[in-house]
Amino acid sequence: MEQLAPETPIEILQSRQELARRASAGIEVTLYWSAHDNSTSIEVWDPASEETLVFDVPREQALEAFYHPFAHRPAPPSEPTPMLLP
């Protein structure tokens, strides 16, 4: 049996399909579905800062995340609390 080579990140991105796109309040939000692993993701682009935020969302929450992306954005890692030694 022939083993398939693992897909590269470019191939994975190319397997994404745009499901919906909207612009509001100066940002653009796009909802994607990936044929690679049947996942959904949100991409938020801010043209003013030229920054893009991309994150996965559960399929059952995809439409809600499309309309309210910042409510579904993963929390940033917390800062470690410094240890105070006596």
PDB file of N, CA, C and O in Angstrom:
ATOM      1  N   MET A   1       0.835  -1.166   0.000  1.00  0.00           N
ATOM      2  CA  MET A   1       0.000   0.000   0.000  1.00  0.00           C
ATOM      3  C   MET A   1       0.892   1.245   0.000  1.00  0.00           C
ATOM      4  O   MET A   1       1.800   1.354   0.824  1.00  0.00           O
ATOM      5  N   GLU A   2       0.643   2.166  -0.900  1.00  0.00           N
ATOM      6  CA  GLU A   2       1.437   3.371  -1.036  1.00  0.00           C
ATOM      7  C   GLU A   2       1.001   4.404  -0.005  1.00  0.00           C
ATOM      8  O   GLU A   2      -0.189   4.669   0.168  1.00  0.00           O
ATOM      9  N   GLN A   3       1.989   4.980   0.674  1.00  0.00           N
ATOM     10  CA  GLN A   3       1.676   6.023   1.647  1.00  0.00           C
ATOM     11  C   GLN A   3       1.625   7.365   0.945  1.00  0.00           C
ATOM     12  O   GLN A   3       2.454   7.673   0.089  1.00  0.00           O
ATOM     13  N   LEU A   4       0.627   8.160   1.330  1.00  0.00           N
ATOM     14  CA  LEU A   4       0.505   9.495   0.760  1.00  0.00           C
ATOM     15  C   LEU A   4       1.412  10.448   1.514  1.00  0.00           C
ATOM     16  O   LEU A   4       1.561  10.346   2.731  1.00  0.00           O
ATOM     17  N   ALA A   5       2.012  11.366   0.790  1.00  0.00           N
ATOM     18  CA  ALA A   5       2.846  12.383   1.423  1.00  0.00           C
ATOM     19  C   ALA A   5       1.950  13.338   2.211  1.00  0.00           C
ATOM     20  O   ALA A   5       0.838  13.640   1.779  1.00  0.00           O
ATOM     21  N   PRO A   6       2.419  13.809   3.349  1.00  0.00           N
ATOM     22  CA  PRO A   6       1.603  14.756   4.111  1.00  0.00           C
ATOM     23  C   PRO A   6       1.401  16.039   3.305  1.00  0.00           C
ATOM     24  O   PRO A   6       2.265  16.462   2.537  1.00  0.00           O
ATOM     25  N   GLU A   7       0.241  16.633   3.506  1.00  0.00           N
ATOM     26  CA  GLU A   7      -0.062  17.870   2.795  1.00  0.00           C
ATOM     27  C   GLU A   7       0.725  19.023   3.399  1.00  0.00           C
ATOM     28  O   GLU A   7       0.941  19.074   4.610  1.00  0.00           O
ATOM     29  N   THR A   8       1.146  19.939   2.554  1.00  0.00           N
ATOM     30  CA  THR A   8       1.849  21.121   3.030  1.00  0.00           C
ATOM     31  C   THR A   8       0.823  22.147   3.499  1.00  0.00           C
ATOM     32  O   THR A   8      -0.348  22.061   3.130  1.00  0.00           O
ATOM     33  N   PRO A   9       1.247  23.114   4.306  1.00  0.00           N
ATOM     34  CA  PRO A   9       0.310  24.157   4.733  1.00  0.00           C
ATOM     35  C   PRO A   9      -0.340  24.882   3.556  1.00  0.00           C
ATOM     36  O   PRO A   9      -1.502  25.278   3.647  1.00  0.00           O
ATOM     37  N   ILE A  10       0.383  25.059   2.462  1.00  0.00           N
ATOM     38  CA  ILE A  10      -0.189  25.727   1.282  1.00  0.00           C
ATOM     39  C   ILE A  10      -1.321  24.882   0.710  1.00  0.00           C
ATOM     40  O   ILE A  10      -2.367  25.417   0.341  1.00  0.00           O
ATOM     41  N   GLU A  11      -1.123  23.571   0.632  1.00  0.00           N
ATOM     42  CA  GLU A  11      -2.178  22.688   0.105  1.00  0.00           C
ATOM     43  C   GLU A  11      -3.397  22.701   1.020  1.00  0.00           C
ATOM     44  O   GLU A  11      -4.532  22.645   0.548  1.00  0.00           O
ATOM     45  N   ILE A  12      -3.163  22.773   2.314  1.00  0.00           N
ATOM     46  CA  ILE A  12      -4.277  22.816   3.258  1.00  0.00           C
ATOM     47  C   ILE A  12      -5.057  24.113   3.073  1.00  0.00           C
ATOM     48  O   ILE A  12      -6.287  24.095   3.033  1.00  0.00           O
ATOM     49  N   LEU A  13      -4.349  25.243   2.959  1.00  0.00           N
ATOM     50  CA  LEU A  13      -5.029  26.521   2.743  1.00  0.00           C
ATOM     51  C   LEU A  13      -5.793  26.522   1.425  1.00  0.00           C
ATOM     52  O   LEU A  13      -6.879  27.095   1.343  1.00  0.00           O
ATOM     53  N   GLN A  14      -5.246  25.894   0.401  1.00  0.00           N
ATOM     54  CA  GLN A  14      -5.921  25.852  -0.896  1.00  0.00           C
ATOM     55  C   GLN A  14      -7.171  24.985  -0.854  1.00  0.00           C
ATOM     56  O   GLN A  14      -8.039  25.112  -1.718  1.00  0.00           O
ATOM     57  N   SER A  15      -7.276  24.103   0.140  1.00  0.00           N
ATOM     58  CA  SER A  15      -8.468  23.259   0.239  1.00  0.00           C
ATOM     59  C   SER A  15      -9.614  23.989   0.938  1.00  0.00           C
ATOM     60  O   SER A  15     -10.712  23.446   1.061  1.00  0.00           O
ATOM     61  N   ARG A  16      -9.359  25.229   1.402  1.00  0.00           N
ATOM     62  CA  ARG A  16     -10.413  26.008   2.058  1.00  0.00           C
ATOM     63  C   ARG A  16     -11.398  26.542   1.032  1.00  0.00           C
ATOM     64  O   ARG A  16     -11.025  26.906  -0.083  1.00  0.00           O
ATOM     65  N   GLN A  17     -12.651  26.581   1.430  1.00  0.00           N
ATOM     66  CA  GLN A  17     -13.690  27.177   0.595  1.00  0.00           C
ATOM     67  C   GLN A  17     -14.342  28.304   1.367  1.00  0.00           C
ATOM     68  O   GLN A  17     -14.699  28.150   2.535  1.00  0.00           O
ATOM     69  N   GLU A  18     -14.492  29.438   0.703  1.00  0.00           N
ATOM     70  CA  GLU A  18     -15.153  30.575   1.321  1.00  0.00           C
ATOM     71  C   GLU A  18     -16.651  30.303   1.365  1.00  0.00           C
ATOM     72  O   GLU A  18     -17.264  30.013   0.337  1.00  0.00           O
ATOM     73  N   LEU A  19     -17.240  30.396   2.551  1.00  0.00           N
ATOM     74  CA  LEU A  19     -18.676  30.182   2.705  1.00  0.00           C
ATOM     75  C   LEU A  19     -19.439  31.502   2.769  1.00  0.00           C
ATOM     76  O   LEU A  19     -20.560  31.600   2.269  1.00  0.00           O
ATOM     77  N   ALA A  20     -18.832  32.515   3.385  1.00  0.00           N
ATOM     78  CA  ALA A  20     -19.510  33.807   3.525  1.00  0.00           C
ATOM     79  C   ALA A  20     -18.467  34.882   3.764  1.00  0.00           C
ATOM     80  O   ALA A  20     -17.395  34.627   4.315  1.00  0.00           O
ATOM     81  N   ARG A  21     -18.811  36.106   3.331  1.00  0.00           N
ATOM     82  CA  ARG A  21     -17.920  37.258   3.541  1.00  0.00           C
ATOM     83  C   ARG A  21     -18.787  38.479   3.797  1.00  0.00           C
ATOM     84  O   ARG A  21     -19.842  38.654   3.187  1.00  0.00           O
ATOM     85  N   ARG A  22     -18.318  39.324   4.718  1.00  0.00           N
ATOM     86  CA  ARG A  22     -19.032  40.570   4.991  1.00  0.00           C
ATOM     87  C   ARG A  22     -18.037  41.630   5.434  1.00  0.00           C
ATOM     88  O   ARG A  22     -16.951  41.318   5.922  1.00  0.00           O
ATOM     89  N   ALA A  23     -18.425  42.887   5.258  1.00  0.00           N
ATOM     90  CA  ALA A  23     -17.632  44.021   5.726  1.00  0.00           C
ATOM     91  C   ALA A  23     -18.529  44.865   6.609  1.00  0.00           C
ATOM     92  O   ALA A  23     -19.668  45.169   6.257  1.00  0.00           O
ATOM     93  N   SER A  24     -17.987  45.246   7.782  1.00  0.00           N
ATOM     94  CA  SER A  24     -18.764  46.038   8.727  1.00  0.00           C
ATOM     95  C   SER A  24     -17.817  46.711   9.702  1.00  0.00           C
ATOM     96  O   SER A  24     -16.825  46.113  10.119  1.00  0.00           O
ATOM     97  N   ALA A  25     -18.109  47.934  10.063  1.00  0.00           N
ATOM     98  CA  ALA A  25     -17.341  48.677  11.066  1.00  0.00           C
ATOM     99  C   ALA A  25     -15.849  48.717  10.736  1.00  0.00           C
ATOM    100  O   ALA A  25     -15.012  48.702  11.638  1.00  0.00           O
ATOM    101  N   GLY A  26     -15.521  48.766   9.456  1.00  0.00           N
ATOM    102  CA  GLY A  26     -14.131  48.894   9.047  1.00  0.00           C
ATOM    103  C   GLY A  26     -13.334  47.614   9.017  1.00  0.00           C
ATOM    104  O   GLY A  26     -12.125  47.655   8.787  1.00  0.00           O
ATOM    105  N   ILE A  27     -13.971  46.469   9.241  1.00  0.00           N
ATOM    106  CA  ILE A  27     -13.267  45.181   9.155  1.00  0.00           C
ATOM    107  C   ILE A  27     -13.979  44.281   8.153  1.00  0.00           C
ATOM    108  O   ILE A  27     -15.157  44.474   7.852  1.00  0.00           O
ATOM    109  N   GLU A  28     -13.248  43.299   7.644  1.00  0.00           N
ATOM    110  CA  GLU A  28     -13.821  42.289   6.760  1.00  0.00           C
ATOM    111  C   GLU A  28     -13.749  40.941   7.461  1.00  0.00           C
ATOM    112  O   GLU A  28     -12.709  40.569   8.006  1.00  0.00           O
ATOM    113  N   VAL A  29     -14.857  40.215   7.445  1.00  0.00           N
ATOM    114  CA  VAL A  29     -14.940  38.915   8.099  1.00  0.00           C
ATOM    115  C   VAL A  29     -15.276  37.869   7.042  1.00  0.00           C
ATOM    116  O   VAL A  29     -16.200  38.053   6.250  1.00  0.00           O
ATOM    117  N   THR A  30     -14.524  36.776   7.035  1.00  0.00           N
ATOM    118  CA  THR A  30     -14.762  35.696   6.089  1.00  0.00           C
ATOM    119  C   THR A  30     -14.866  34.384   6.856  1.00  0.00           C
ATOM    120  O   THR A  30     -14.080  34.117   7.765  1.00  0.00           O
ATOM    121  N   LEU A  31     -15.842  33.576   6.478  1.00  0.00           N
ATOM    122  CA  LEU A  31     -16.044  32.247   7.057  1.00  0.00           C
ATOM    123  C   LEU A  31     -15.563  31.222   6.039  1.00  0.00           C
ATOM    124  O   LEU A  31     -15.969  31.256   4.877  1.00  0.00           O
ATOM    125  N   TYR A  32     -14.696  30.309   6.477  1.00  0.00           N
ATOM    126  CA  TYR A  32     -14.149  29.281   5.598  1.00  0.00           C
ATOM    127  C   TYR A  32     -14.500  27.886   6.105  1.00  0.00           C
ATOM    128  O   TYR A  32     -14.676  27.659   7.302  1.00  0.00           O
ATOM    129  N   TRP A  33     -14.595  26.967   5.160  1.00  0.00           N
ATOM    130  CA  TRP A  33     -14.703  25.535   5.467  1.00  0.00           C
ATOM    131  C   TRP A  33     -13.522  24.853   4.797  1.00  0.00           C
ATOM    132  O   TRP A  33     -13.185  25.165   3.655  1.00  0.00           O
ATOM    133  N   SER A  34     -12.896  23.927   5.502  1.00  0.00           N
ATOM    134  CA  SER A  34     -11.739  23.214   4.967  1.00  0.00           C
ATOM    135  C   SER A  34     -12.110  21.785   4.593  1.00  0.00           C
ATOM    136  O   SER A  34     -12.595  21.017   5.424  1.00  0.00           O
ATOM    137  N   ALA A  35     -11.877  21.443   3.338  1.00  0.00           N
ATOM    138  CA  ALA A  35     -12.105  20.076   2.878  1.00  0.00           C
ATOM    139  C   ALA A  35     -11.057  19.131   3.464  1.00  0.00           C
ATOM    140  O   ALA A  35     -11.280  17.923   3.544  1.00  0.00           O
ATOM    141  N   HIS A  36      -9.921  19.681   3.870  1.00  0.00           N
ATOM    142  CA  HIS A  36      -8.826  18.878   4.418  1.00  0.00           C
ATOM    143  C   HIS A  36      -9.259  18.109   5.662  1.00  0.00           C
ATOM    144  O   HIS A  36      -8.982  16.917   5.792  1.00  0.00           O
ATOM    145  N   ASP A  37      -9.948  18.806   6.583  1.00  0.00           N
ATOM    146  CA  ASP A  37     -10.333  18.149   7.837  1.00  0.00           C
ATOM    147  C   ASP A  37     -11.764  18.468   8.284  1.00  0.00           C
ATOM    148  O   ASP A  37     -12.127  18.237   9.438  1.00  0.00           O
ATOM    149  N   ASN A  38     -12.570  19.001   7.362  1.00  0.00           N
ATOM    150  CA  ASN A  38     -13.973  19.310   7.628  1.00  0.00           C
ATOM    151  C   ASN A  38     -14.132  20.326   8.768  1.00  0.00           C
ATOM    152  O   ASN A  38     -15.091  20.264   9.537  1.00  0.00           O
ATOM    153  N   SER A  39     -13.183  21.255   8.864  1.00  0.00           N
ATOM    154  CA  SER A  39     -13.229  22.261   9.924  1.00  0.00           C
ATOM    155  C   SER A  39     -13.710  23.598   9.363  1.00  0.00           C
ATOM    156  O   SER A  39     -13.738  23.810   8.151  1.00  0.00           O
ATOM    157  N   THR A  40     -14.086  24.488  10.271  1.00  0.00           N
ATOM    158  CA  THR A  40     -14.482  25.839   9.875  1.00  0.00           C
ATOM    159  C   THR A  40     -13.577  26.829  10.599  1.00  0.00           C
ATOM    160  O   THR A  40     -13.116  26.577  11.712  1.00  0.00           O
ATOM    161  N   SER A  41     -13.335  27.958   9.941  1.00  0.00           N
ATOM    162  CA  SER A  41     -12.486  28.981  10.525  1.00  0.00           C
ATOM    163  C   SER A  41     -12.995  30.359  10.131  1.00  0.00           C
ATOM    164  O   SER A  41     -13.735  30.525   9.161  1.00  0.00           O
ATOM    165  N   ILE A  42     -12.576  31.329  10.908  1.00  0.00           N
ATOM    166  CA  ILE A  42     -12.930  32.730  10.690  1.00  0.00           C
ATOM    167  C   ILE A  42     -11.645  33.486  10.390  1.00  0.00           C
ATOM    168  O   ILE A  42     -10.607  33.244  11.006  1.00  0.00           O
ATOM    169  N   GLU A  43     -11.731  34.407   9.431  1.00  0.00           N
ATOM    170  CA  GLU A  43     -10.619  35.302   9.133  1.00  0.00           C
ATOM    171  C   GLU A  43     -11.142  36.729   9.242  1.00  0.00           C
ATOM    172  O   GLU A  43     -12.112  37.096   8.579  1.00  0.00           O
ATOM    173  N   VAL A  44     -10.494  37.528  10.083  1.00  0.00           N
ATOM    174  CA  VAL A  44     -10.885  38.926  10.274  1.00  0.00           C
ATOM    175  C   VAL A  44      -9.732  39.786   9.768  1.00  0.00           C
ATOM    176  O   VAL A  44      -8.602  39.651  10.237  1.00  0.00           O
ATOM    177  N   TRP A  45     -10.016  40.669   8.813  1.00  0.00           N
ATOM    178  CA  TRP A  45      -8.995  41.548   8.260  1.00  0.00           C
ATOM    179  C   TRP A  45      -9.341  42.986   8.573  1.00  0.00           C
ATOM    180  O   TRP A  45     -10.459  43.438   8.324  1.00  0.00           O
ATOM    181  N   ASP A  46      -8.370  43.702   9.126  1.00  0.00           N
ATOM    182  CA  ASP A  46      -8.532  45.118   9.433  1.00  0.00           C
ATOM    183  C   ASP A  46      -7.681  45.900   8.446  1.00  0.00           C
ATOM    184  O   ASP A  46      -6.463  45.968   8.610  1.00  0.00           O
ATOM    185  N   PRO A  47      -8.299  46.500   7.411  1.00  0.00           N
ATOM    186  CA  PRO A  47      -7.514  47.214   6.405  1.00  0.00           C
ATOM    187  C   PRO A  47      -6.753  48.409   6.978  1.00  0.00           C
ATOM    188  O   PRO A  47      -5.709  48.779   6.440  1.00  0.00           O
ATOM    189  N   ALA A  48      -7.247  49.018   8.052  1.00  0.00           N
ATOM    190  CA  ALA A  48      -6.574  50.175   8.638  1.00  0.00           C
ATOM    191  C   ALA A  48      -5.199  49.798   9.196  1.00  0.00           C
ATOM    192  O   ALA A  48      -4.231  50.537   9.019  1.00  0.00           O
ATOM    193  N   SER A  49      -5.119  48.659   9.864  1.00  0.00           N
ATOM    194  CA  SER A  49      -3.851  48.220  10.447  1.00  0.00           C
ATOM    195  C   SER A  49      -3.150  47.174   9.589  1.00  0.00           C
ATOM    196  O   SER A  49      -2.000  46.817   9.845  1.00  0.00           O
ATOM    197  N   GLU A  50      -3.851  46.688   8.573  1.00  0.00           N
ATOM    198  CA  GLU A  50      -3.365  45.619   7.693  1.00  0.00           C
ATOM    199  C   GLU A  50      -3.049  44.346   8.480  1.00  0.00           C
ATOM    200  O   GLU A  50      -2.153  43.586   8.110  1.00  0.00           O
ATOM    201  N   GLU A  51      -3.790  44.119   9.566  1.00  0.00           N
ATOM    202  CA  GLU A  51      -3.618  42.914  10.370  1.00  0.00           C
ATOM    203  C   GLU A  51      -4.739  41.925  10.071  1.00  0.00           C
ATOM    204  O   GLU A  51      -5.882  42.311   9.827  1.00  0.00           O
ATOM    205  N   THR A  52      -4.388  40.651  10.094  1.00  0.00           N
ATOM    206  CA  THR A  52      -5.358  39.587   9.878  1.00  0.00           C
ATOM    207  C   THR A  52      -5.335  38.652  11.075  1.00  0.00           C
ATOM    208  O   THR A  52      -4.272  38.242  11.541  1.00  0.00           O
ATOM    209  N   LEU A  53      -6.516  38.323  11.562  1.00  0.00           N
ATOM    210  CA  LEU A  53      -6.683  37.381  12.666  1.00  0.00           C
ATOM    211  C   LEU A  53      -7.413  36.162  12.096  1.00  0.00           C
ATOM    212  O   LEU A  53      -8.474  36.300  11.487  1.00  0.00           O
ATOM    213  N   VAL A  54      -6.847  34.979  12.294  1.00  0.00           N
ATOM    214  CA  VAL A  54      -7.452  33.744  11.800  1.00  0.00           C
ATOM    215  C   VAL A  54      -7.557  32.766  12.963  1.00  0.00           C
ATOM    216  O   VAL A  54      -6.593  32.561  13.700  1.00  0.00           O
ATOM    217  N   PHE A  55      -8.745  32.159  13.125  1.00  0.00           N
ATOM    218  CA  PHE A  55      -8.900  31.172  14.181  1.00  0.00           C
ATOM    219  C   PHE A  55      -9.984  30.171  13.796  1.00  0.00           C
ATOM    220  O   PHE A  55     -10.921  30.491  13.064  1.00  0.00           O
ATOM    221  N   ASP A  56      -9.831  28.952  14.309  1.00  0.00           N
ATOM    222  CA  ASP A  56     -10.810  27.888  14.077  1.00  0.00           C
ATOM    223  C   ASP A  56     -12.005  28.091  14.994  1.00  0.00           C
ATOM    224  O   ASP A  56     -11.880  28.612  16.103  1.00  0.00           O
ATOM    225  N   VAL A  57     -13.161  27.670  14.509  1.00  0.00           N
ATOM    226  CA  VAL A  57     -14.376  27.669  15.317  1.00  0.00           C
ATOM    227  C   VAL A  57     -15.083  26.341  15.109  1.00  0.00           C
ATOM    228  O   VAL A  57     -15.010  25.773  14.020  1.00  0.00           O
ATOM    229  N   PRO A  58     -15.770  25.831  16.133  1.00  0.00           N
ATOM    230  CA  PRO A  58     -16.540  24.603  15.950  1.00  0.00           C
ATOM    231  C   PRO A  58     -17.593  24.809  14.853  1.00  0.00           C
ATOM    232  O   PRO A  58     -18.190  25.881  14.754  1.00  0.00           O
ATOM    233  N   ARG A  59     -17.811  23.795  14.047  1.00  0.00           N
ATOM    234  CA  ARG A  59     -18.769  23.906  12.923  1.00  0.00           C
ATOM    235  C   ARG A  59     -20.145  24.348  13.393  1.00  0.00           C
ATOM    236  O   ARG A  59     -20.811  25.129  12.712  1.00  0.00           O
ATOM    237  N   GLU A  60     -20.581  23.854  14.555  1.00  0.00           N
ATOM    238  CA  GLU A  60     -21.923  24.194  15.033  1.00  0.00           C
ATOM    239  C   GLU A  60     -22.024  25.652  15.493  1.00  0.00           C
ATOM    240  O   GLU A  60     -23.128  26.149  15.716  1.00  0.00           O
ATOM    241  N   GLN A  61     -20.886  26.346  15.638  1.00  0.00           N
ATOM    242  CA  GLN A  61     -20.888  27.755  16.027  1.00  0.00           C
ATOM    243  C   GLN A  61     -20.392  28.668  14.909  1.00  0.00           C
ATOM    244  O   GLN A  61     -20.180  29.859  15.135  1.00  0.00           O
ATOM    245  N   ALA A  62     -20.206  28.130  13.719  1.00  0.00           N
ATOM    246  CA  ALA A  62     -19.586  28.876  12.625  1.00  0.00           C
ATOM    247  C   ALA A  62     -20.374  30.119  12.224  1.00  0.00           C
ATOM    248  O   ALA A  62     -19.785  31.188  12.057  1.00  0.00           O
ATOM    249  N   LEU A  63     -21.673  30.005  12.068  1.00  0.00           N
ATOM    250  CA  LEU A  63     -22.463  31.162  11.645  1.00  0.00           C
ATOM    251  C   LEU A  63     -22.497  32.227  12.734  1.00  0.00           C
ATOM    252  O   LEU A  63     -22.395  33.418  12.439  1.00  0.00           O
ATOM    253  N   GLU A  64     -22.638  31.816  13.970  1.00  0.00           N
ATOM    254  CA  GLU A  64     -22.607  32.758  15.091  1.00  0.00           C
ATOM    255  C   GLU A  64     -21.252  33.467  15.146  1.00  0.00           C
ATOM    256  O   GLU A  64     -21.191  34.676  15.366  1.00  0.00           O
ATOM    257  N   ALA A  65     -20.173  32.718  14.948  1.00  0.00           N
ATOM    258  CA  ALA A  65     -18.834  33.307  14.961  1.00  0.00           C
ATOM    259  C   ALA A  65     -18.629  34.252  13.779  1.00  0.00           C
ATOM    260  O   ALA A  65     -17.890  35.230  13.889  1.00  0.00           O
ATOM    261  N   PHE A  66     -19.269  33.970  12.661  1.00  0.00           N
ATOM    262  CA  PHE A  66     -19.187  34.847  11.488  1.00  0.00           C
ATOM    263  C   PHE A  66     -19.766  36.221  11.809  1.00  0.00           C
ATOM    264  O   PHE A  66     -19.198  37.238  11.411  1.00  0.00           O
ATOM    265  N   TYR A  67     -20.881  36.263  12.520  1.00  0.00           N
ATOM    266  CA  TYR A  67     -21.526  37.533  12.851  1.00  0.00           C
ATOM    267  C   TYR A  67     -20.932  38.200  14.096  1.00  0.00           C
ATOM    268  O   TYR A  67     -21.042  39.416  14.254  1.00  0.00           O
ATOM    269  N   HIS A  68     -20.311  37.425  14.969  1.00  0.00           N
ATOM    270  CA  HIS A  68     -19.731  37.963  16.201  1.00  0.00           C
ATOM    271  C   HIS A  68     -18.337  37.362  16.411  1.00  0.00           C
ATOM    272  O   HIS A  68     -18.122  36.622  17.370  1.00  0.00           O
ATOM    273  N   PRO A  69     -17.388  37.676  15.515  1.00  0.00           N
ATOM    274  CA  PRO A  69     -16.091  36.989  15.567  1.00  0.00           C
ATOM    275  C   PRO A  69     -15.304  37.228  16.846  1.00  0.00           C
ATOM    276  O   PRO A  69     -14.622  36.319  17.319  1.00  0.00           O
ATOM    277  N   PHE A  70     -15.378  38.417  17.413  1.00  0.00           N
ATOM    278  CA  PHE A  70     -14.566  38.682  18.596  1.00  0.00           C
ATOM    279  C   PHE A  70     -15.104  37.983  19.842  1.00  0.00           C
ATOM    280  O   PHE A  70     -14.362  37.789  20.805  1.00  0.00           O
ATOM    281  N   ALA A  71     -16.358  37.610  19.838  1.00  0.00           N
ATOM    282  CA  ALA A  71     -16.919  36.839  20.946  1.00  0.00           C
ATOM    283  C   ALA A  71     -16.435  35.390  20.897  1.00  0.00           C
ATOM    284  O   ALA A  71     -16.467  34.694  21.912  1.00  0.00           O
ATOM    285  N   HIS A  72     -15.989  34.933  19.736  1.00  0.00           N
ATOM    286  CA  HIS A  72     -15.552  33.546  19.575  1.00  0.00           C
ATOM    287  C   HIS A  72     -14.044  33.413  19.437  1.00  0.00           C
ATOM    288  O   HIS A  72     -13.517  32.307  19.313  1.00  0.00           O
ATOM    289  N   ARG A  73     -13.361  34.534  19.460  1.00  0.00           N
ATOM    290  CA  ARG A  73     -11.908  34.522  19.334  1.00  0.00           C
ATOM    291  C   ARG A  73     -11.299  33.837  20.556  1.00  0.00           C
ATOM    292  O   ARG A  73     -11.707  34.100  21.687  1.00  0.00           O
ATOM    293  N   PRO A  74     -10.336  32.970  20.329  1.00  0.00           N
ATOM    294  CA  PRO A  74      -9.694  32.316  21.470  1.00  0.00           C
ATOM    295  C   PRO A  74      -9.008  33.348  22.369  1.00  0.00           C
ATOM    296  O   PRO A  74      -8.486  34.357  21.895  1.00  0.00           O
ATOM    297  N   ALA A  75      -9.021  33.077  23.651  1.00  0.00           N
ATOM    298  CA  ALA A  75      -8.372  33.972  24.604  1.00  0.00           C
ATOM    299  C   ALA A  75      -6.863  33.905  24.407  1.00  0.00           C
ATOM    300  O   ALA A  75      -6.308  32.830  24.179  1.00  0.00           O
ATOM    301  N   PRO A  76      -6.204  35.056  24.496  1.00  0.00           N
ATOM    302  CA  PRO A  76      -4.742  35.024  24.387  1.00  0.00           C
ATOM    303  C   PRO A  76      -4.155  34.306  25.600  1.00  0.00           C
ATOM    304  O   PRO A  76      -4.760  34.294  26.673  1.00  0.00           O
ATOM    305  N   PRO A  77      -2.994  33.718  25.431  1.00  0.00           N
ATOM    306  CA  PRO A  77      -2.395  33.033  26.582  1.00  0.00           C
ATOM    307  C   PRO A  77      -2.165  34.040  27.705  1.00  0.00           C
ATOM    308  O   PRO A  77      -1.776  35.183  27.464  1.00  0.00           O
ATOM    309  N   SER A  78      -2.409  33.601  28.918  1.00  0.00           N
ATOM    310  CA  SER A  78      -2.248  34.506  30.054  1.00  0.00           C
ATOM    311  C   SER A  78      -0.762  34.688  30.359  1.00  0.00           C
ATOM    312  O   SER A  78       0.067  33.815  30.101  1.00  0.00           O
ATOM    313  N   GLU A  79      -0.473  35.827  30.903  1.00  0.00           N
ATOM    314  CA  GLU A  79       0.907  36.124  31.304  1.00  0.00           C
ATOM    315  C   GLU A  79       1.232  35.299  32.547  1.00  0.00           C
ATOM    316  O   GLU A  79       0.410  35.188  33.456  1.00  0.00           O
ATOM    317  N   PRO A  80       2.414  34.730  32.583  1.00  0.00           N
ATOM    318  CA  PRO A  80       2.778  33.986  33.793  1.00  0.00           C
ATOM    319  C   PRO A  80       2.917  34.950  34.982  1.00  0.00           C
ATOM    320  O   PRO A  80       3.409  36.069  34.838  1.00  0.00           O
ATOM    321  N   THR A  81       2.483  34.497  36.128  1.00  0.00           N
ATOM    322  CA  THR A  81       2.589  35.296  37.335  1.00  0.00           C
ATOM    323  C   THR A  81       3.998  35.138  37.902  1.00  0.00           C
ATOM    324  O   THR A  81       4.438  34.017  38.160  1.00  0.00           O
ATOM    325  N   PRO A  82       4.704  36.240  38.097  1.00  0.00           N
ATOM    326  CA  PRO A  82       6.055  36.109  38.646  1.00  0.00           C
ATOM    327  C   PRO A  82       6.010  35.579  40.074  1.00  0.00           C
ATOM    328  O   PRO A  82       5.129  35.926  40.861  1.00  0.00           O
ATOM    329  N   MET A  83       6.956  34.754  40.373  1.00  0.00           N
ATOM    330  CA  MET A  83       7.047  34.203  41.734  1.00  0.00           C
ATOM    331  C   MET A  83       7.859  35.163  42.590  1.00  0.00           C
ATOM    332  O   MET A  83       8.944  35.595  42.202  1.00  0.00           O
ATOM    333  N   LEU A  84       7.325  35.485  43.744  1.00  0.00           N
ATOM    334  CA  LEU A  84       8.050  36.332  44.689  1.00  0.00           C
ATOM    335  C   LEU A  84       8.693  35.428  45.728  1.00  0.00           C
ATOM    336  O   LEU A  84       8.010  34.697  46.445  1.00  0.00           O
ATOM    337  N   LEU A  85       9.998  35.489  45.796  1.00  0.00           N
ATOM    338  CA  LEU A  85      10.718  34.661  46.762  1.00  0.00           C
ATOM    339  C   LEU A  85      10.975  35.464  48.034  1.00  0.00           C
ATOM    340  O   LEU A  85      11.297  36.651  47.972  1.00  0.00           O
ATOM    341  N   PRO A  86      10.833  34.815  49.177  1.00  0.00           N
ATOM    342  CA  PRO A  86      11.083  35.521  50.450  1.00  0.00           C
ATOM    343  C   PRO A  86      12.529  35.929  50.601  1.00  0.00           C
ATOM    344  O   PRO A  86      12.899  36.529  51.610  1.00  0.00           O
TER     345      PRO A  86
END
